[in-house]
């Protein structure tokens, strides 16, 4: 499988920066991760869950700590299980208390992070884990790409089967309920999916910037989109182009890939803001001079 | 005004009964000891002060929040029937400013599982257009939901709640943001629906004048039912006078007289 990809890259991109196998792996990882984060981000923003995804990312530290305590060589499973438990806990509490969601998440996640740091810093050994803070996309191994491919399939499946229900819940839970949607199930599934994806990606993207990768493409797309289709396609396109550019630039500059990608998306964000401002000014000017009818009502 | 639509199946819901109905959130009783009978073909208006639990009552009937006590749906013989189809028109949607959801997106998501981010099959698009046409909102289909005025949003939400035609329609009127003409159109539509489809309608209202013209029965709610009956009976009730004062009363009666004597506006309502 992976050989096919290597030959494909060699024939499509005859550039020096993709001649190494690790760059080819990283390129495939970017092509898998970008659409995942582009898609997930749209509903993270619609559901006001930016803080939630940030909390899950940071809680990865605690997952690592638990893995270390249990003596696991690869802490991924401990991280995944802990992230899912935390996601269920936050979603459940959010529905059952009057406290605001931000407060609930703040309480859960600050405590979880503190616990993780306490465990990992025993004997002053925290530096060993600092790679998780920044992440290293260039270190992605061929067998790990399978994991990312599964993640992409999971997200696409969820987006195909449950999107309309999730969309209704985010617009008004009571309307969703009146149309027979199980609100708790849909919210819970989305939280768990988000927790899984964020945790899987942590080691390559890094705890500090994973949320930016989730939020920024969708936030940029929001400035231009008129409906759900353009919102999603713009978010995914911006995410993929920035992923590509970020990988290329980080190779040349010798910088961390995840962070470089985030900077690229931010340029898109500034661009969309400028476009939106110019457009609204233009429309205003035209309507003042009476050139066009902005009001489409019959 | 509203196109006739044949109903898929005959509604055997005749009466919705709440007995000893209550809602608690976080230990605080928001509603207690609510006993109500809501009949088919009747528009029941719910009025009450701010924080009386009017929206909470609707949300509990829909099933979004848990309740205590009994809620039964009975047929003509007084026997229990299955869960009826409920249509719900909320006060507002939780889309923030600048949210890229179009009216078509929202309406399609209500009637179909084809992901709205992927495509709108022609069949769904036509169905949404038909639904919007029923409430004179077809021109809004491509607009973003966050750009709509209060009255426009209310009509779009009504269009969605009516497909499929429900047995029980719950309406939560926005506190503010609907212009008087939009309000008039809305009340008249709802009133016609009741006659056309023999629906049970429960409507939370903040406009005592309007609701008194259109409702068959009024319920004065403040955490529990303080008064129930015809609008005239409720407005004469001492509990109502204590809560809203007597100047409301005279205003409403003037309003009612005006409505009966002055020629009722029936012209075209295209916006």
Boltz contact constraints between the chains, C-beta under 6 A:
constraints:
  - contact:
      token1: [A, 98]
      token2: [B, 26]
      max_distance: 6.0
  - contact:
      token1: [A, 160]
      token2: [B, 115]
      max_distance: 6.0
  - contact:
      token1: [A, 163]
      token2: [B, 115]
      max_distance: 6.0
  - contact:
      token1: [A, 164]
      token2: [B, 109]
      max_distance: 6.0
  - contact:
      token1: [A, 164]
      token2: [B, 113]
      max_distance: 6.0
  - contact:
      token1: [A, 164]
      token2: [B, 116]
      max_distance: 6.0
  - contact:
      token1: [A, 167]
      token2: [B, 109]
      max_distance: 6.0
  - contact:
      token1: [A, 168]
      token2: [B, 109]
      max_distance: 6.0
  - contact:
      token1: [A, 171]
      token2: [B, 93]
      max_distance: 6.0
  - contact:
      token1: [A, 171]
      token2: [B, 94]
      max_distance: 6.0
  - contact:
      token1: [A, 172]
      token2: [B, 90]
      max_distance: 6.0
  - contact:
      token1: [A, 172]
      token2: [B, 93]
      max_distance: 6.0
  - contact:
      token1: [A, 172]
      token2: [B, 94]
      max_distance: 6.0
  - contact:
      token1: [A, 173]
      token2: [B, 64]
      max_distance: 6.0
  - contact:
      token1: [A, 174]
      token2: [B, 59]
      max_distance: 6.0
  - contact:
      token1: [A, 174]
      token2: [B, 62]
      max_distance: 6.0
  - contact:
      token1: [A, 174]
      token2: [B, 64]
      max_distance: 6.0
  - contact:
      token1: [A, 174]
      token2: [B, 88]
      max_distance: 6.0
  - contact:
      token1: [A, 174]
      token2: [B, 90]
      max_distance: 6.0
  - contact:
      token1: [A, 175]
      token2: [B, 88]
      max_distance: 6.0
  - contact:
      token1: [A, 175]
      token2: [B, 90]
      max_distance: 6.0
  - contact:
      token1: [A, 177]
      token2: [B, 62]
      max_distance: 6.0
  - contact:
      token1: [A, 177]
      token2: [B, 63]
      max_distance: 6.0
  - contact:
      token1: [A, 177]
      token2: [B, 64]
      max_distance: 6.0
  - contact:
      token1: [A, 178]
      token2: [B, 62]
      max_distance: 6.0
  - contact:
      token1: [A, 178]
      token2: [B, 86]
      max_distance: 6.0
  - contact:
      token1: [A, 178]
      token2: [B, 88]
      max_distance: 6.0
  - contact:
      token1: [A, 179]
      token2: [B, 110]
      max_distance: 6.0
  - contact:
      token1: [A, 222]
      token2: [B, 100]
      max_distance: 6.0
  - contact:
      token1: [A, 225]
      token2: [B, 100]
      max_distance: 6.0
  - contact:
      token1: [A, 227]
      token2: [B, 102]
      max_distance: 6.0
  - contact:
      token1: [A, 227]
      token2: [B, 105]
      max_distance: 6.0
  - contact:
      token1: [A, 228]
      token2: [B, 105]
      max_distance: 6.0
  - contact:
      token1: [A, 228]
      token2: [B, 116]
      max_distance: 6.0
  - contact:
      token1: [A, 228]
      token2: [B, 117]
      max_distance: 6.0
  - contact:
      token1: [A, 229]
      token2: [B, 117]
      max_distance: 6.0
  - contact:
      token1: [A, 231]
      token2: [B, 100]
      max_distance: 6.0
  - contact:
      token1: [A, 232]
      token2: [B, 117]
      max_distance: 6.0
  - contact:
      token1: [A, 297]
      token2: [B, 139]
      max_distance: 6.0
  - contact:
      token1: [A, 298]
      token2: [B, 139]
      max_distance: 6.0
